[in-house]
Amino acid sequence: MESSRSRSVFVDIGLRELNGFRVRKRPFFPDSELTCRELTGVAVEHDGIRTPPLAVSFCKTSQNSQLFAVSDEDGHVSLFNSSKKFASSATHQENTEKARFRDWIAHYNAVFDISWIKGDSCLLTASGDQTIKVWDVEENKCTGVLIGHTGTVKSMCPHSTNSDLLVSGSRDGCFALWDLRCKSSSYKEELCINSTDMVKGAHLSPLSKRIRRRKAASSSITSVLYLKDEITIATAGAPDSALKFWDTRKLKVPFAQASPQSDPTNTKEKGLHGIVSLSQDSSGTLLTASCKDNRIYLYNTLQLDKGPVQSFSGCRIDSFFVRTMISPDGEYVLSGSSDGNAYIWQVNKPHADPTLLKGHDYEVTAVDWSPSEIGKVATASDDFTVRLWNIENNRCSNANSTAFAPRVKRRVTALSNSEAKEILEMNREAESPQKHSLLSSSSDDNQSMPIIGTPESKKKKTSPSSSLSSLSSSSEEDIICERSPETTFSSPSSVLNPPSSVKRRTIRDYFLVTP
């Protein structure tokens, strides 16, 4: 009986070594469907004349998270306060009168893109009049005009840390770099700013080679991004599905290129599908590209040579006005659609059915996530309205938490020598009450920290004052040497937050891609 029982124990141990230790699995709770609730809607109109909105943007700071800006086809820019209380029976026009607190004519042409900078004190507007204007929102005054493009400015993106720098893309086929500190001239009491650098023909159409040189024209750039590494620029164009990445220190040729197709310039492979818009999450790791083939492609900026890591389908992208935005935490993708709905996908479930935001009557164009109010989104449509939505998860809402709570990623670091010694001594003190009482009485008399002795292996006795001084000096050294340049330089996160003491790295250093 004993032998059989012993034999069974050893058999269990052997099976455990071969198959691994089996532990109880955590109960699996399938994610509930996202619930979308329309908060309110405002009409885009001026003096009773309605106009379709083209861009919408929430303020970036938390204290102004309830404010958002809307630009339209007539060149107006309107500022709204979403914290107002709206009656359920109120019309969109009544909500506009209540929520809109500022409105002005920014351009005498359509405003295709807007962006907040300088702590939400300034607003950039990109227009069909081939210029970009800088507006002081407090004084409602134009402080600068960026000139140099010869076509409609379709897209722009400010630098992630230096709001004086930005990149813009135009229908003239060029993308330009700007520095708002470089005032060159003045015209009609407005300071004019020239571009610091410009790349022409960044996305040439393959058909342009068949046309005579005099008539050959560069293709439109539809979207640009200033990546979070502060050096790389991503551009996309209308002629094909190619994403090009440029180093601002050397703009002659792109150093990397990505596409869902093996050859994005091949006209016979799936036809030509231009890219409509680009977006990136707050860390700069994930990048989305919405394409005219009615798909949205997700890229990892550190693995561009592998192509898109995921793709999302379900929406209709019939025009270059439909935009896509990834959530700041990189968990969800929001897109407009030509069928009058907005779509939301979970990044980790690309093949699952998307969640629909129903309510608009015509094509949903511009969309945006609130960076501070979790789960709050805005959608603009050709039905002359902008609507606000609250996105929640049924299971998470029951637990008093939203589905869009950002994931907190903590880095586990080893303890320093002094910290390890201190914890070890504290454990020993807890085991020996007499020693603890002596230390506590001495600390009360001398009003100092408990004396921590050196390890017995060193066979060296020190005085209380010397041990305290050594402890403070060692802790200071640990703080100074906690992250040496070598460890920081080898960390993968250095591409997004490079240390100032070492040479800056970009996404170009993490993969080899032939231009």
C-alpha positions as CSV (number, residue, x, y, z in Angstrom):
1,M,0.0,0.0,0.0
2,E,2.8,2.3,0.9
3,S,4.8,1.4,-2.2
4,S,1.9,2.1,-4.5
5,R,1.2,5.4,-2.8
6,S,4.9,6.3,-3.1
7,R,5.0,5.2,-6.7
8,S,2.0,7.4,-7.6
9,V,3.7,10.4,-6.0
10,F,6.8,9.9,-8.1
11,V,4.7,9.4,-11.2
12,D,2.9,12.7,-10.5
13,I,6.2,14.4,-10.1
14,G,7.5,13.0,-13.4
15,L,4.4,14.1,-15.2
16,R,4.7,17.5,-13.7
17,E,8.2,17.9,-14.9
18,L,7.3,16.7,-18.4
19,N,4.0,18.5,-18.9
20,G,4.5,21.5,-16.6
21,F,2.9,22.4,-13.4
22,R,-0.9,22.8,-13.9
23,V,-2.4,25.6,-12.0
24,R,-6.0,26.7,-11.8
25,K,-6.8,29.0,-14.7
26,R,-8.3,32.4,-14.2
27,P,-12.0,32.4,-15.0
28,F,-12.6,33.7,-18.5
29,F,-15.2,36.5,-18.9
30,P,-15.9,37.2,-22.6
31,D,-15.9,40.9,-23.4
32,S,-19.3,42.4,-23.7
33,E,-20.3,44.4,-26.7
34,L,-19.4,48.1,-26.5
35,T,-22.4,50.3,-25.8
36,C,-22.5,53.7,-27.6
37,R,-24.6,56.5,-26.2
38,E,-25.1,59.8,-28.0
39,L,-24.5,62.6,-25.6
40,T,-25.5,65.5,-27.8
41,G,-25.3,67.0,-31.2
42,V,-24.6,70.5,-32.5
43,A,-25.4,72.0,-35.9
44,V,-22.7,73.7,-38.0
45,E,-24.3,76.8,-39.3
46,H,-23.7,80.5,-39.5
47,D,-26.4,83.1,-39.8
48,G,-28.9,80.3,-40.5
49,I,-26.8,78.9,-43.4
50,R,-25.7,75.3,-42.8
51,T,-22.3,74.1,-44.0
52,P,-20.6,70.7,-43.8
53,P,-17.9,70.3,-41.1
54,L,-14.5,69.1,-42.3
55,A,-12.4,68.7,-39.1
56,V,-13.0,68.4,-35.4
57,S,-10.4,68.4,-32.6
58,F,-10.6,68.2,-28.8
59,C,-8.3,70.3,-26.7
60,K,-5.2,68.5,-25.6
61,T,-4.9,69.6,-21.9
62,S,-7.0,68.1,-19.1
63,Q,-8.3,71.5,-17.9
64,N,-9.8,72.2,-21.3
65,S,-10.9,68.6,-22.1
66,Q,-14.5,69.7,-22.5
67,L,-13.7,72.1,-25.3
68,F,-13.5,71.2,-29.0
69,A,-13.0,73.0,-32.3
70,V,-14.8,72.5,-35.6
71,S,-13.8,73.8,-39.0
72,D,-16.1,73.8,-42.0
73,E,-16.3,74.2,-45.8
74,D,-16.9,78.0,-45.6
75,G,-13.7,78.8,-43.7
76,H,-15.3,79.2,-40.3
77,V,-13.8,77.9,-37.0
78,S,-16.2,77.4,-34.1
79,L,-15.4,76.6,-30.5
80,F,-17.8,74.5,-28.4
81,N,-18.1,73.7,-24.7
82,S,-19.4,70.2,-24.3
83,S,-19.9,70.5,-20.5
84,K,-23.1,72.4,-20.9
85,K,-26.4,70.7,-19.9
86,F,-28.5,69.9,-23.0
87,A,-32.1,69.1,-22.9
88,S,-33.1,65.8,-24.5
89,S,-35.8,67.6,-26.5
90,A,-33.5,70.4,-27.7
91,T,-32.7,70.6,-31.4
92,H,-29.2,70.7,-32.8
93,Q,-29.6,74.4,-33.5
94,E,-30.6,75.1,-29.9
95,N,-27.6,73.1,-28.7
96,T,-25.3,75.2,-30.9
97,E,-26.6,78.4,-29.4
98,K,-25.9,77.1,-26.0
99,A,-22.6,75.4,-26.5
100,R,-20.8,77.6,-29.0
101,F,-18.9,80.4,-27.3
102,R,-16.6,81.6,-30.2
103,D,-16.8,81.7,-33.9
104,W,-14.8,83.5,-36.6
105,I,-13.8,83.4,-40.3
106,A,-10.3,81.8,-40.3
107,H,-10.0,81.6,-44.1
108,Y,-12.0,82.6,-47.1
109,N,-11.8,79.0,-48.3
110,A,-12.5,75.6,-46.8
111,V,-10.5,74.6,-43.7
112,F,-9.5,71.0,-44.0
113,D,-7.5,70.4,-40.9
114,I,-7.1,72.0,-37.4
115,S,-4.7,71.3,-34.5
116,W,-4.2,72.7,-31.0
117,I,-0.7,73.8,-29.9
118,K,1.0,75.6,-27.0
119,G,-1.2,74.3,-24.3
120,D,-4.5,75.0,-26.2
121,S,-3.7,78.7,-26.4
122,C,-3.2,78.6,-30.2
123,L,-4.9,76.9,-33.0
124,L,-3.5,75.9,-36.4
125,T,-5.8,76.0,-39.5
126,A,-4.9,74.4,-42.9
127,S,-7.0,75.7,-45.8
128,G,-7.7,75.4,-49.4
129,D,-6.2,78.9,-49.9
130,Q,-2.8,77.2,-49.8
131,T,-1.9,78.6,-46.4
132,I,-1.7,77.6,-42.8
133,K,-2.6,80.2,-40.1
134,V,-1.7,80.4,-36.4
135,W,-4.5,81.8,-34.2
136,D,-4.3,83.1,-30.7
137,V,-7.5,81.8,-29.3
138,E,-7.6,84.1,-26.3
139,E,-7.3,87.2,-28.4
140,N,-8.9,85.8,-31.5
141,K,-6.1,87.1,-33.6
142,C,-3.9,85.6,-36.4
143,T,-0.3,85.7,-35.3
144,G,1.3,84.1,-38.4
145,V,0.6,82.8,-41.9
146,L,2.6,79.9,-43.3
147,I,3.1,80.4,-47.0
148,G,4.9,78.3,-49.6
149,H,2.4,75.6,-50.8
150,T,1.0,75.9,-54.3
151,G,-2.0,73.6,-53.6
152,T,-4.7,72.9,-51.0
153,V,-3.1,72.1,-47.6
154,K,-4.8,68.8,-46.7
155,S,-3.0,67.7,-43.5
156,M,-0.6,69.0,-40.9
157,C,0.9,67.7,-37.6
158,P,2.8,69.5,-34.9
159,H,5.9,68.3,-33.2
160,S,5.2,66.1,-30.1
161,T,7.3,68.2,-27.7
162,N,8.2,71.4,-29.6
163,S,5.0,73.2,-30.6
164,D,6.9,75.6,-32.8
165,L,7.7,72.9,-35.3
166,L,5.2,71.2,-37.6
167,V,4.9,69.4,-40.9
168,S,2.2,69.9,-43.6
169,G,1.1,68.0,-46.7
170,S,-0.6,69.5,-49.8
171,R,-2.3,68.6,-53.0
172,D,0.8,70.1,-54.8
173,G,2.6,66.8,-53.9
174,C,4.9,68.5,-51.4
175,F,5.3,68.2,-47.7
176,A,7.0,71.1,-45.8
177,L,8.6,71.6,-42.5
178,W,7.9,74.8,-40.5
179,D,9.3,76.7,-37.6
180,L,7.0,79.3,-36.1
181,R,9.9,81.2,-34.6
182,C,11.2,82.1,-38.1
183,K,9.3,85.3,-39.0
184,S,10.4,86.3,-42.5
185,S,8.1,89.1,-43.7
186,S,4.8,90.9,-43.0
187,Y,1.8,91.3,-45.3
188,K,-1.4,93.1,-44.4
189,E,-0.4,93.3,-40.7
190,E,0.1,89.5,-40.7
191,L,3.5,87.9,-40.1
192,C,4.4,85.5,-43.0
193,I,6.5,82.4,-42.3
194,N,8.4,80.5,-45.0
195,S,9.0,76.8,-44.7
196,T,12.4,75.7,-43.4
197,D,12.5,72.7,-45.8
198,M,10.2,71.2,-48.5
199,V,10.2,67.9,-50.4
200,K,8.6,68.0,-53.8
201,G,7.1,65.0,-55.5
202,A,7.1,62.9,-52.4
203,H,4.4,60.6,-53.8
204,L,4.6,60.6,-57.6
205,S,1.9,58.7,-59.5
206,P,3.2,55.7,-61.5
207,L,1.1,57.1,-64.5
208,S,3.1,60.4,-64.4
209,K,6.0,58.6,-66.1
210,R,3.9,58.2,-69.3
211,I,3.1,61.9,-69.5
212,R,5.4,64.4,-71.1
213,R,7.7,66.1,-68.6
214,R,6.1,69.5,-69.0
215,K,2.7,68.1,-68.1
216,A,3.9,65.7,-65.4
217,A,2.5,66.7,-62.0
218,S,3.1,65.3,-58.6
219,S,0.3,63.5,-56.8
220,S,-1.5,64.8,-53.8
221,I,-0.3,64.1,-50.2
222,T,-3.3,63.2,-48.2
223,S,-1.9,62.9,-44.7
224,V,1.3,63.6,-42.7
225,L,2.5,62.7,-39.2
226,Y,5.3,63.9,-37.0
227,L,6.2,60.7,-35.1
228,K,6.9,60.5,-31.4
229,D,10.6,59.9,-31.9
230,E,10.7,63.7,-32.8
231,I,12.8,63.1,-35.9
232,T,10.8,60.9,-38.3
233,I,8.0,62.0,-40.5
234,A,5.4,59.7,-42.1
235,T,3.6,60.7,-45.3
236,A,0.9,59.1,-47.4
237,G,-0.5,60.0,-50.8
238,A,-3.5,59.5,-53.1
239,P,-1.8,57.5,-55.9
240,D,-1.0,54.3,-54.0
241,S,-1.0,52.6,-50.6
242,A,2.7,53.3,-49.8
243,L,3.7,54.8,-46.5
244,K,7.0,56.7,-46.6
245,F,9.2,57.6,-43.6
246,W,11.6,60.4,-43.7
247,D,14.5,61.5,-41.5
248,T,14.2,65.3,-40.9
249,R,18.0,65.4,-40.8
250,K,18.3,64.0,-44.4
251,L,15.2,64.6,-46.5
252,K,16.5,63.7,-49.9
253,V,15.0,60.2,-50.0
254,P,12.8,58.2,-47.5
255,F,14.7,55.8,-45.4
256,A,11.8,53.3,-45.1
257,Q,8.6,52.4,-46.9
258,A,5.7,50.2,-45.9
259,S,2.6,49.0,-47.7
260,P,0.0,46.2,-47.4
261,Q,1.0,45.2,-50.9
262,S,4.2,43.6,-51.9
263,D,4.7,46.2,-54.5
264,P,2.7,49.4,-53.8
265,T,3.6,50.9,-57.2
266,N,2.3,47.9,-59.2
267,T,-0.8,49.0,-60.9
268,K,-1.9,45.4,-61.7
269,E,-1.8,44.2,-58.1
270,K,-5.2,44.9,-56.5
271,G,-5.4,48.2,-58.4
272,L,-4.4,51.5,-57.0
273,H,-5.8,52.4,-53.6
274,G,-4.7,55.7,-52.1
275,I,-4.3,56.3,-48.4
276,V,-6.8,58.7,-46.9
277,S,-5.5,59.4,-43.4
278,L,-2.9,58.5,-40.8
279,S,-3.0,58.5,-37.0
280,Q,-0.8,57.3,-34.2
281,D,-1.3,56.5,-30.5
282,S,0.1,58.5,-27.6
283,S,3.2,56.3,-27.4
284,G,4.0,56.5,-31.1
285,T,4.3,52.7,-31.4
286,L,1.1,52.0,-33.4
287,L,0.1,53.8,-36.6
288,T,-3.1,53.4,-38.6
289,A,-3.6,54.0,-42.3
290,S,-7.1,54.1,-43.8
291,C,-7.1,53.1,-47.4
292,K,-9.5,53.5,-50.4
293,D,-9.8,49.7,-50.5
294,N,-12.2,50.1,-47.5
295,R,-9.7,48.7,-45.1
296,I,-7.7,50.2,-42.2
297,Y,-4.2,48.9,-41.7
298,L,-2.3,48.9,-38.4
299,Y,1.5,49.2,-38.4
300,N,4.1,48.8,-35.7
301,T,6.6,51.6,-36.2
302,L,9.4,49.4,-34.9
303,Q,8.6,46.6,-37.4
304,L,7.8,48.4,-40.6
305,D,9.6,45.8,-42.7
306,K,6.9,43.2,-41.7
307,G,4.1,45.3,-43.2
308,P,0.8,45.8,-41.4
309,V,0.3,43.7,-38.3
310,Q,-3.5,43.8,-38.5
311,S,-6.3,45.1,-40.7
312,F,-9.9,46.2,-40.1
313,S,-12.8,46.1,-42.4
314,G,-16.5,46.9,-42.4
315,C,-16.6,50.6,-43.2
316,R,-16.9,52.3,-46.6
317,I,-14.2,54.8,-47.6
318,D,-15.5,56.3,-50.8
319,S,-13.8,59.7,-50.5
320,F,-10.7,61.3,-49.2
321,F,-12.6,63.1,-46.5
322,V,-13.3,60.0,-44.4
323,R,-10.8,59.9,-41.5
324,T,-9.6,57.4,-39.0
325,M,-8.2,57.8,-35.5
326,I,-6.6,55.3,-33.1
327,S,-7.4,55.9,-29.4
328,P,-4.7,57.4,-27.3
329,D,-4.1,54.2,-25.4
330,G,-3.9,52.2,-28.7
331,E,-6.7,49.9,-27.7
332,Y,-9.4,51.0,-30.2
333,V,-9.7,52.3,-33.8
334,L,-12.4,54.8,-34.7
335,S,-13.3,55.6,-38.3
336,G,-15.9,57.5,-40.3
337,S,-17.7,55.9,-43.2
338,S,-19.5,56.8,-46.4
339,D,-22.6,54.8,-45.3
340,G,-23.5,57.4,-42.6
341,N,-22.1,55.4,-39.6
342,A,-19.0,55.5,-37.5
343,Y,-17.1,52.3,-36.7
344,I,-15.1,51.2,-33.7
345,W,-12.8,48.1,-33.6
346,Q,-10.9,46.6,-30.8
347,V,-7.2,46.4,-31.7
348,N,-6.8,43.0,-30.2
349,K,-9.8,41.6,-32.1
350,P,-9.4,42.7,-35.7
351,H,-11.7,40.0,-37.1
352,A,-14.6,40.7,-34.7
353,D,-17.6,42.7,-35.9
354,P,-17.1,46.5,-35.3
355,T,-19.4,48.5,-33.1
356,L,-21.5,51.0,-35.0
357,L,-22.3,54.6,-34.0
358,K,-25.6,55.2,-35.7
359,G,-27.3,58.6,-35.9
360,H,-25.9,60.6,-38.8
361,D,-27.8,60.8,-42.1
362,Y,-24.9,61.2,-44.5
363,E,-21.2,60.4,-44.8
364,V,-19.2,60.6,-41.6
365,T,-16.0,62.4,-42.3
366,A,-13.9,63.7,-39.4
367,V,-13.6,61.9,-36.0
368,D,-11.6,62.5,-32.9
369,W,-11.0,61.0,-29.4
370,S,-11.0,63.1,-26.3
371,P,-7.4,62.7,-24.8
372,S,-8.6,63.3,-21.2
373,E,-12.2,62.2,-21.0
374,I,-12.0,58.4,-21.4
375,G,-14.5,57.0,-23.9
376,K,-15.6,60.3,-25.3
377,V,-15.5,60.7,-29.1
378,A,-16.7,63.2,-31.7
379,T,-18.0,62.6,-35.2
380,A,-18.6,65.1,-38.0
381,S,-20.9,64.4,-40.9
382,D,-22.1,65.9,-44.2
383,D,-25.5,66.2,-42.5
384,F,-24.2,69.5,-41.1
385,T,-23.9,68.2,-37.5
386,V,-21.1,67.2,-35.0
387,R,-22.1,64.6,-32.5
388,L,-20.6,63.5,-29.2
389,W,-20.7,59.9,-28.0
390,N,-19.8,58.0,-24.8
391,I,-18.4,54.6,-25.4
392,E,-18.6,52.0,-22.6
393,N,-18.3,48.3,-22.0
394,N,-21.3,46.6,-20.4
395,R,-19.2,44.4,-18.2
396,C,-16.8,47.1,-17.2
397,S,-19.6,49.7,-16.7
398,N,-21.1,47.4,-14.1
399,A,-17.8,47.5,-12.3
400,N,-17.9,51.3,-12.3
401,S,-15.1,51.5,-14.9
402,T,-15.0,52.2,-18.6
403,A,-13.6,50.0,-21.3
404,F,-11.1,52.6,-22.3
405,A,-9.2,52.8,-19.0
406,P,-5.5,53.1,-20.0
407,R,-3.3,50.2,-19.2
408,V,-0.6,51.1,-16.7
409,K,2.6,49.4,-17.7
410,R,5.2,49.3,-14.9
411,R,8.8,48.4,-15.4
412,V,10.3,46.0,-12.9
413,T,13.8,47.0,-11.8
414,A,16.2,45.3,-9.5
415,L,16.8,46.8,-6.1
416,S,20.0,48.6,-5.4
417,N,22.5,47.2,-2.9
418,S,21.6,49.6,-0.2
419,E,17.8,49.0,-0.6
420,A,18.4,45.2,-0.5
421,K,20.5,45.6,2.7
422,E,17.8,47.8,4.3
423,I,15.0,45.3,3.6
424,L,17.1,42.4,4.8
425,E,17.9,44.1,8.1
426,M,14.3,45.2,8.6
427,N,13.2,41.5,8.2
428,R,15.8,40.5,10.8
429,E,14.6,43.2,13.1
430,A,11.1,41.9,12.9
431,E,12.3,38.4,13.9
432,S,14.3,39.7,16.9
433,P,12.1,41.8,19.2
434,Q,15.0,42.6,21.6
435,K,17.1,44.0,18.8
436,H,14.2,46.0,17.5
437,S,13.6,47.5,20.9
438,L,17.2,48.5,21.3
439,L,17.1,50.2,17.8
440,S,13.9,51.9,18.6
441,S,15.2,53.2,21.9
442,S,18.4,54.5,20.4
443,S,16.5,56.2,17.6
444,D,14.3,57.9,20.2
445,D,17.3,59.1,22.2
446,N,19.4,60.2,19.3
447,Q,16.5,61.2,17.0
448,S,18.1,59.4,14.1
449,M,17.4,56.5,11.8
450,P,18.1,52.9,12.9
451,I,21.6,51.8,12.6
452,I,22.1,49.3,9.8
453,G,25.2,47.2,10.1
454,T,27.4,46.0,7.3
455,P,27.3,42.3,6.2
456,E,29.2,39.9,8.4
457,S,31.1,38.6,5.4
458,K,33.1,41.8,5.4
459,K,34.1,41.3,9.1
460,K,34.3,45.0,9.6
461,K,32.6,46.9,12.4
462,T,31.6,50.5,11.8
463,S,30.2,53.2,14.1
464,P,26.6,54.4,13.8
465,S,27.7,57.7,12.3
466,S,29.9,56.1,9.7
467,S,27.2,53.5,8.7
468,L,24.7,56.3,8.2
469,S,27.1,58.3,6.1
470,S,27.9,55.3,4.0
471,L,24.2,54.5,3.6
472,S,23.4,58.0,2.4
473,S,26.4,58.1,0.0
474,S,25.6,54.7,-1.4
475,S,21.9,55.6,-1.9
476,E,23.0,58.8,-3.7
477,E,25.3,56.8,-5.9
478,D,22.5,54.4,-6.7
479,I,20.2,57.2,-7.6
480,I,22.8,58.7,-9.9
481,C,23.8,55.4,-11.4
482,E,20.3,53.9,-11.5
483,R,20.1,54.2,-15.3
484,S,23.5,54.4,-16.9
485,P,23.8,55.5,-20.5
486,E,24.5,51.9,-21.6
487,T,21.3,50.5,-20.1
488,T,19.2,53.4,-21.3
489,F,20.7,53.1,-24.8
490,S,19.9,49.4,-25.1
491,S,16.3,49.8,-23.9
492,P,13.7,49.5,-26.7
493,S,11.8,52.4,-25.2
494,S,14.7,54.7,-26.0
495,V,13.3,55.2,-29.5
496,L,10.4,57.1,-28.0
497,N,12.1,58.8,-25.0
498,P,15.8,58.9,-25.8
499,P,18.1,60.2,-23.1
500,S,19.8,63.5,-23.6
501,S,23.2,62.2,-22.6
502,V,23.5,59.7,-25.4
503,K,23.1,59.9,-29.2
504,R,19.5,60.1,-30.2
505,R,18.0,57.0,-31.8
506,T,15.1,56.8,-34.2
507,I,12.9,54.0,-35.6
508,R,15.5,53.9,-38.4
509,D,18.0,52.2,-36.0
510,Y,15.7,49.3,-35.2
511,F,15.2,47.8,-38.6
512,L,16.8,47.7,-42.0
513,V,14.5,48.5,-44.9
514,T,15.7,49.3,-48.3
515,P,14.1,52.6,-49.6
